[in-house]
Amino acid sequence: MKKGILAVIIIVIIVFIAGAGAFFFLQTDLNKARQIALEQVGDDQAKIVEEKVEKDFLLSEYEFTIQTDTEKFEVQISGFGQVSSFETETLPSYPQNNQTNDFCPNNSQTANTDGSNIGLEKAQQIALQQHPNGSVKGTDTDHEYGKLIYEIEVIEDQTEYDYTIDAATGEILHTKQESIYD
């Protein structure tokens, strides 16, 4: 009887060790995740411009920002090599004109083509309306989507919220949230 119980315990231990080994063996490393993300984009000229690795207990998740001359991609790869998220954004093209200085992306006072601009303070208020207990962590002014935009980062509790707001209309064009840890 004792030999039967001992045999069952040994079998359970072997199965556990084999399962744990398979779990770690099947996980994708950073280099493989990069390769999968670039293959998903499918452009030989694409370059990874940003990458993040998030570890949740024993699993990793990879997030890549990949850019070509005309597009920007956000690709998330699970710890087992599956594409869990894929976003594409067409980059605006700006004419090169050496005669005038129509394109000034770092000038927060630059207006859109129709002359309207809600201003950075109003953009911050719009983002904070979504999170009354939050605070602004950072701001940026940029040209995306073919127009002037404000990028507002808000922190509330243990979460960071990123807002892309149209400088002409105040419309929230894109949001992203990410858990932060101390």
SULFEN-V598396 format. One line per field, one symbol per residue. burial: + if it has 24 or more other ideal C-beta (glycine too) atoms within 12 Angstrom, else -. Layout:
BEGIN
burial->???
END
This chain:
BEGIN
burial->--------------------------++-+--++-+++-++----+-+--+--------++++++++---+++++++++-+-++-----------------------+-+-+----++-+--++-+++--+--+-+--+++++++-+++++++++----+++++++++-+-+++-+------
END
